[in-house]
Amino acid sequence: LRVLLDEYQGDRFAVGEIHVFDWAEWVRYYGEADELHMPFNFSLLFAPWDAAEIRSRVDAMEAVLPSWAWPNHVLGNHDEVRLIDRYGGPERARAAAILLLTLRGTPTIYYGEEIGMRQADISLDRQQDPWGLQVPGQGRDGCRTPMQWGDPFTNSEPWLPMMDEPTVAGQRTDPDSLLSFYRRLLTLRRTLPDLQTGDYRSIDGPDGVYLFRRGESVMVAINFTDEDRGIDLDGEIRFSTDPELEGVSAAGVVLGPDAGVIVVT
């Protein structure tokens, strides 16, 4: 497949839906830069909301990658319960976004995560997933409902029922919405080279706080606990789940529960 793909001109990218959770086996799908450009890394899909657990999975992936291999992370997809429901509520959606969009490599945003779409309860008569139809209670349709744009995009009955809230239309002009949060975060990612290509180094921090450096200029701190945690970093907080912290020094700052900051030196 790779040989055939490489015969074509222009940019090409082969990604594999690889459900392999042994790192030594998983990394073999890169070959010697002659197989997949990137096998999906689904490890974080099955990680609890715990700083030490998530750090250990990211560190393990980074340790096994050859220098030329490009990493990636996935927090949601069409087979698993929606991110917000899996991680325990909407209050963690912004910290999850910071995690996904600041780790080294390609982030995969499953549609609807940027507006906080929830897992839907699909009645038996409306279910479409063959697996769920064969094994009642195991259907995956709850995370596959149509994107909630706000204005109907079809005059017919959609494949699966549409939920009412939240919607893109309801968040597009709200500067405090989750959609605006994602947009600001993506803009920052585009403007900071270290968030795009800088190396990754995890750092010991307060209990329950995942702390890591990207390149030489960016530090990220995410509090995975339901209690305040203090951090003491050099630099200015450029982005935060709490907008009031943006623009202040990161020395002696207190992170609230499920809070995250991006610090630039």
N, C-alpha and C positions, 0 to 999 in steps of 0.2 A: 504493500500500500504506500509506503513512504517513497519507494523508488518511483512509482507512478506519479505521486504527487509532485515530486521534485522535477519532473519533466516539464511542468507547466511554468510559464513566466509569471512574474509578479509575486505579491505576498501570498503565502499559503500557511495554513495553521492546522495541525491535526491534534485534536484533544480526545482523550479516551475516557469513557465512563467506566473506570476501573475500580471495582469493589474488592480491593485487596488491602488488607490492613497489617500485613507484615512489611515493615519498611524496606527491608532488603529485597523482598520480592517486588514490591511496588515500584522501586526506583529502576528496576530492570526494564520497565516499559519505555524509558527514555532511550534504551539501547546505548550505543556509543554516539549519541546525537544523530542516530540514523533510524530511529523508530518514531514514536510519538513525540511531537514537540512538547506535549504536556499531558500526563495522566492526571485526571481529577484527583485531588486530595480531599477525601470525604471525612477525614478523621474528626474534625471539629463538629461535624453534624451529630456525633454521638458523645460529645464531651459534656459533662455537667457544667453549670455556671459556677466555676471554681477556678481561681487564678492559678493555683499550682498545677491543676490538671491540664488546663489549656496551655500553660507555659511548657509543660513536659512534652506535649504533643507537637508543639511548634518546634521546640528545640530538637526533638528526635528527627523530625523531617529535615530540618536544616543540616543536621549532622550527617545524614545519609546522602545528601545531594552532591553530585560531582560539581566542580567549579563552573562548568558550562551549562548546567541544568537550571531551568527557570521554575521557581516554586509557584504554588497557588494555594488558595484557601476557599472553602465553601461553607457557608453557614445555613443555607436553605436550598432545597430543590423540590422537584415534583413528586418525590417518593416519601418525604418525611413531613411530620407535623410542622405547621408554620412556626417561624422563628420565635415570635412573641409568645405563643402558647408553650413552646418547648422550653424557653428560658425563664418562664415564670411571670410574664406580664409586660405591659407596654413601657413601664418605667425603665426597663433594661434595653429597649430598642436602640437608644442613642449610643450607649456604651458599646453595644454589639456592632454598630456601624463604625465607630472609631476603631475597634479591633480589626474588623475586616479590611478597612481602607487604609490602615497604616502598617500592617504586616508586609513583609517583603513578598513580592510576586504579584500574580494576577488575581484580583478579587472577583468572585462570581456573586452578583446580586440577583437573587431570584425575584421575579417580577412581583410587585406588591409590597416587598419589604420596605421600600422607600416611602410608603404611606402608612405602614403598620397594618397591613391586611391580616385578619385573624383566620384561624381554622374554622371552616364552615361545617355545620351539621347537616349532612345530606340525607334526606329520607330514602328509604330502601327503593321506592319506586322511581327515584331520579338518579340513582347511582349508575355510573358508566364503567368504572374500572373493572376489567375482567377478573382481576385478583379478588376484589371485594365481592363480586358476584358469585365467585366460586367458594370463597371463605368469608362468610358474613362476619362483619366487625373488623375486617382487615383492609377495607377499601381505602384508597389514597385520594379520593375525590375531594376531600375536605380542604386540601391545599391547592387544588387545581381549578378553583372557581374563576370566572372571568375577571380580568383586571377592572377595578372599580374606578373608571374614568369620571363618572358623575352623570354625564349626558349619555343616554342610551346610544350604543354604536350599532344596534341592530333592531329592526322592526319585527324580527322573528324571535322565537324562543331560543335562548342560547343553549349550548351543549350541557352546561350545568347551571343551576340557579345563581343569580347575581346577588351579592350582599349589598346593603345600602350604604354602610359606612365602614371605614373612612373612604373618602374619594379624592382623586387628584384635583377635581374642580374645587373641592372644599379646602384644599391646602395650598393651592398654587400661589395665591396672593397673600397668604398668612406668613409673615416673617418668622413666627415662632413654631411653625408646623414641622413635623418630621420630614416632609418633603423638602422644605427650605433648609433644614439641617443637613440632609444628604447633599443638596446642591452646594452649600457652602463648603462642606467637607471635600467634595470632589474638586471644587475650585482650588482649595488649598493644596490638595494632592498634586494638581497640575502645575502649581507654581513653586513647589519645593522639590528640587531634584532628588534630595535624599529620600523623600517618600516614594519616589519612583524607582530609583536604582541603587540607593544606599544599602550597605550591608546591614545585617541584623545581629544584635547582641542582646540577650536577655540579661537583666541585672537583678540582684537580690534587693528587695524592698520590704516595706512593712507587710505584715501578715495579711493575706487576702488581696494584695495589690500586685497586679501584673505590670512590671516595669521593664521597658526595653528601649534600646537606642537604634535609630536608623541613620546610617552614615555618621558624619561627624557633627551634624548640626541639629538633629531632631531627637527628642526623647518623648516617649509615650507612657502615661501612667493611667491604669484603669483599676478602679476599686470594685471588686466583685463581691464585697460584703454588704450587709445591711446596716453597717455602722460607719461613722466618720473615721477617716484615716488621714494622718498627716504625711506630707511628703516634703522633701527639702532638695530642690534641684536648681542648678544654675540655668538661667535663661528666662525668657518671657513666655507666658502662656499665650499661644497664638490662637488656640481653638479649644473649646470646652463644652461639655454638656450643660454647664452653667455659664451663660453668656456674661455674667457679672465678673467672672474670673478672667475673661479675655483681656489681654493687654497688661496684666499685672505680673509681678515677679513670681516665679515658682518656688522661691525660698520660703519655707514654713507655711505652705498653703495646705488647707484642710480640704480633702475630697469627701463629699457626701456619699451616701450609699449609691452604688451603681453609677458612679460618676467617672468621667474620663477627661484627660487633658492632653493636648499636644504642645510640647514646649520646644521653643527654638532658641538656640544659643547664638 
